[in-house]
Amino acid sequence: MQPQLEVVANDGNLYGEGPLWDDCSQSLYWTGIAGHRFFRYNWRRRRHQTLSEGFEVEGFCLEQDGGLLVANTVSIWLRKPGAQPALLDAQAKGQRV
């Protein structure tokens, strides 16, 4: 008997990069780098969310308080639930800003 596969999100991503499973919240996070989109699927609630659009996310990790540390080509951001991303560090053209 073959396993059943279930599509939980079809966002038209060229690629779905960096999948990360959060066991505490039972959520899967991933990024669509080419489309500058960031996603989460909460398995318990069967809820799919677009966390951001138009904001490049190339790498990320989970913080213990539910926040996310996000990196892109020019900066590092801290994203807390319910708040705008806060710039932690930026570098442009070899100069710190």
CYANA upper distance limits for C-alpha pairs under 8 A (distance plus 0.5 A):
  8 VAL  CA     41 TYR  CA      8.09
  8 VAL  CA     48 HIS  CA      7.99
  9 ALA  CA     41 TYR  CA      8.32
  9 ALA  CA     48 HIS  CA      7.26
 13 ASN  CA     32 GLY  CA      6.38
 13 ASN  CA     34 ALA  CA      8.42
 13 ASN  CA     35 GLY  CA      7.62
 14 LEU  CA     32 GLY  CA      7.75
 14 LEU  CA     34 ALA  CA      7.41
 14 LEU  CA     35 GLY  CA      8.26
 15 TYR  CA     32 GLY  CA      6.54
 15 TYR  CA     33 ILE  CA      8.09
 15 TYR  CA     34 ALA  CA      8.07
 16 GLY  CA     30 TRP  CA      6.79
 16 GLY  CA     31 THR  CA      6.31
 16 GLY  CA     32 GLY  CA      5.69
 16 GLY  CA     33 ILE  CA      8.28
 17 GLU  CA     30 TRP  CA      6.31
 17 GLU  CA     31 THR  CA      5.72
 17 GLU  CA     32 GLY  CA      6.56
 17 GLU  CA     33 ILE  CA      7.54
 18 GLY  CA     29 TYR  CA      8.35
 18 GLY  CA     30 TRP  CA      5.90
 18 GLY  CA     31 THR  CA      6.79
 18 GLY  CA     59 GLY  CA      7.54
 19 PRO  CA     28 LEU  CA      7.23
 19 PRO  CA     29 TYR  CA      6.08
 19 PRO  CA     30 TRP  CA      4.93
 19 PRO  CA     31 THR  CA      7.85
 20 LEU  CA     28 LEU  CA      6.18
 20 LEU  CA     29 TYR  CA      5.64
 20 LEU  CA     30 TRP  CA      6.87
 21 TRP  CA     26 GLN  CA      7.70
 21 TRP  CA     27 SER  CA      6.39
 21 TRP  CA     28 LEU  CA      5.06
 21 TRP  CA     29 TYR  CA      6.91
 22 ASP  CA     26 GLN  CA      6.08
 22 ASP  CA     27 SER  CA      5.71
 22 ASP  CA     28 LEU  CA      6.77
 22 ASP  CA     29 TYR  CA      8.32
 22 ASP  CA     62 LEU  CA      8.42
 23 ASP  CA     27 SER  CA      7.37
 25 SER  CA     42 ASN  CA      7.78
 26 GLN  CA     42 ASN  CA      6.48
 26 GLN  CA     43 TRP  CA      6.07
 26 GLN  CA     44 ARG  CA      6.88
 27 SER  CA     40 ARG  CA      7.00
 27 SER  CA     41 TYR  CA      5.89
 27 SER  CA     42 ASN  CA      4.76
 27 SER  CA     43 TRP  CA      6.22
 27 SER  CA     44 ARG  CA      8.43
 28 LEU  CA     40 ARG  CA      6.01
 28 LEU  CA     41 TYR  CA      5.63
 28 LEU  CA     42 ASN  CA      7.03
 28 LEU  CA     43 TRP  CA      8.16
 29 TYR  CA     38 PHE  CA      8.18
 29 TYR  CA     39 PHE  CA      6.15
 29 TYR  CA     40 ARG  CA      4.90
 29 TYR  CA     41 TYR  CA      7.06
 30 TRP  CA     38 PHE  CA      6.66
 30 TRP  CA     39 PHE  CA      5.92
 30 TRP  CA     40 ARG  CA      7.06
 31 THR  CA     36 HIS  CA      8.21
 31 THR  CA     37 ARG  CA      6.44
 31 THR  CA     38 PHE  CA      4.92
 31 THR  CA     39 PHE  CA      6.51
 31 THR  CA     57 VAL  CA      6.95
 31 THR  CA     58 GLU  CA      7.74
 32 GLY  CA     36 HIS  CA      6.40
 32 GLY  CA     37 ARG  CA      5.54
 32 GLY  CA     38 PHE  CA      6.59
 32 GLY  CA     39 PHE  CA      8.46
 32 GLY  CA     57 VAL  CA      8.32
 33 ILE  CA     37 ARG  CA      6.98
 33 ILE  CA     56 GLU  CA      6.86
 33 ILE  CA     57 VAL  CA      6.68
 33 ILE  CA     58 GLU  CA      6.56
 35 GLY  CA     53 GLU  CA      8.39
 35 GLY  CA     54 GLY  CA      8.00
 36 HIS  CA     52 SER  CA      8.45
 36 HIS  CA     53 GLU  CA      6.31
 36 HIS  CA     54 GLY  CA      5.52
 36 HIS  CA     55 PHE  CA      5.80
 36 HIS  CA     56 GLU  CA      5.02
 36 HIS  CA     57 VAL  CA      7.06
 37 ARG  CA     50 THR  CA      7.65
 37 ARG  CA     51 LEU  CA      8.04
 37 ARG  CA     52 SER  CA      6.05
 37 ARG  CA     53 GLU  CA      4.99
 37 ARG  CA     54 GLY  CA      6.82
 37 ARG  CA     55 PHE  CA      7.04
 37 ARG  CA     56 GLU  CA      7.32
 37 ARG  CA     57 VAL  CA      7.69
 38 PHE  CA     50 THR  CA      6.42
 38 PHE  CA     51 LEU  CA      5.85
 38 PHE  CA     52 SER  CA      5.71
 38 PHE  CA     53 GLU  CA      7.20
 38 PHE  CA     57 VAL  CA      7.26
 39 PHE  CA     48 HIS  CA      8.01
 39 PHE  CA     49 GLN  CA      6.21
 39 PHE  CA     50 THR  CA      5.04
 39 PHE  CA     51 LEU  CA      5.75
 39 PHE  CA     52 SER  CA      7.76
 40 ARG  CA     48 HIS  CA      6.43
 40 ARG  CA     49 GLN  CA      5.76
 40 ARG  CA     50 THR  CA      7.04
 40 ARG  CA     51 LEU  CA      7.31
 41 TYR  CA     46 ARG  CA      7.54
 41 TYR  CA     47 ARG  CA      6.17
 41 TYR  CA     48 HIS  CA      4.87
 41 TYR  CA     49 GLN  CA      6.74
 42 ASN  CA     46 ARG  CA      6.11
 42 ASN  CA     47 ARG  CA      5.68
 42 ASN  CA     48 HIS  CA      6.92
 43 TRP  CA     47 ARG  CA      7.38
 56 GLU  CA     72 ASN  CA      6.37
 56 GLU  CA     73 THR  CA      8.43
 57 VAL  CA     70 VAL  CA      6.87
 57 VAL  CA     71 ALA  CA      6.55
 57 VAL  CA     72 ASN  CA      5.72
 58 GLU  CA     70 VAL  CA      8.08
 58 GLU  CA     71 ALA  CA      6.35
 58 GLU  CA     72 ASN  CA      5.38
 58 GLU  CA     73 THR  CA      7.79
 59 GLY  CA     70 VAL  CA      6.40
 59 GLY  CA     71 ALA  CA      5.62
 59 GLY  CA     72 ASN  CA      7.12
 60 PHE  CA     68 LEU  CA      7.09
 60 PHE  CA     69 LEU  CA      5.90
 60 PHE  CA     70 VAL  CA      4.86
 60 PHE  CA     71 ALA  CA      6.55
 61 CYS  CA     68 LEU  CA      6.23
 61 CYS  CA     69 LEU  CA      5.84
 61 CYS  CA     70 VAL  CA      7.29
 62 LEU  CA     66 GLY  CA      7.16
 62 LEU  CA     67 GLY  CA      6.64
 62 LEU  CA     68 LEU  CA      5.21
 62 LEU  CA     69 LEU  CA      6.89
 63 GLU  CA     67 GLY  CA      5.43
 63 GLU  CA     68 LEU  CA      5.93
 63 GLU  CA     69 LEU  CA      7.33
 66 GLY  CA     80 LYS  CA      7.53
 66 GLY  CA     81 PRO  CA      7.30
 67 GLY  CA     78 LEU  CA      7.63
 67 GLY  CA     79 ARG  CA      5.99
 67 GLY  CA     80 LYS  CA      4.84
 67 GLY  CA     81 PRO  CA      6.42
 68 LEU  CA     78 LEU  CA      6.43
 68 LEU  CA     79 ARG  CA      5.57
 68 LEU  CA     80 LYS  CA      7.03
 69 LEU  CA     76 ILE  CA      7.74
 69 LEU  CA     77 TRP  CA      6.37
 69 LEU  CA     78 LEU  CA      5.26
 69 LEU  CA     79 ARG  CA      6.79
 70 VAL  CA     76 ILE  CA      6.24
 70 VAL  CA     77 TRP  CA      5.56
 70 VAL  CA     78 LEU  CA      6.71
 70 VAL  CA     79 ARG  CA      7.73
 71 ALA  CA     75 SER  CA      6.42
 71 ALA  CA     76 ILE  CA      4.97
 71 ALA  CA     77 TRP  CA      6.77
 72 ASN  CA     76 ILE  CA      7.06
 74 VAL  CA     90 ALA  CA      6.20
 74 VAL  CA     91 GLN  CA      5.92
 74 VAL  CA     92 ALA  CA      6.64
 75 SER  CA     87 LEU  CA      7.78
 75 SER  CA     88 LEU  CA      7.99
 75 SER  CA     89 ASP  CA      6.02
 75 SER  CA     90 ALA  CA      4.62
 75 SER  CA     91 GLN  CA      6.72
 76 ILE  CA     87 LEU  CA      6.78
 76 ILE  CA     88 LEU  CA      5.99
 76 ILE  CA     89 ASP  CA      5.71
 76 ILE  CA     90 ALA  CA      6.91
 77 TRP  CA     85 PRO  CA      6.49
 77 TRP  CA     86 ALA  CA      5.92
 77 TRP  CA     87 LEU  CA      5.10
 77 TRP  CA     88 LEU  CA      5.73
 77 TRP  CA     89 ASP  CA      7.65
 78 LEU  CA     85 PRO  CA      6.06
 78 LEU  CA     86 ALA  CA      5.64
 78 LEU  CA     87 LEU  CA      7.03
 78 LEU  CA     88 LEU  CA      7.13
 79 ARG  CA     83 ALA  CA      7.36
 79 ARG  CA     84 GLN  CA      7.06
 79 ARG  CA     85 PRO  CA      4.86
 79 ARG  CA     86 ALA  CA      6.76
 80 LYS  CA     84 GLN  CA      7.83
 80 LYS  CA     85 PRO  CA      7.43
 89 ASP  CA     97 VAL  CA      8.45
 90 ALA  CA     96 ARG  CA      6.72
 90 ALA  CA     97 VAL  CA      6.38
 91 GLN  CA     95 GLN  CA      6.21
 91 GLN  CA     96 ARG  CA      5.15
 91 GLN  CA     97 VAL  CA      6.47
 92 ALA  CA     96 ARG  CA      6.93
 92 ALA  CA     97 VAL  CA      7.46
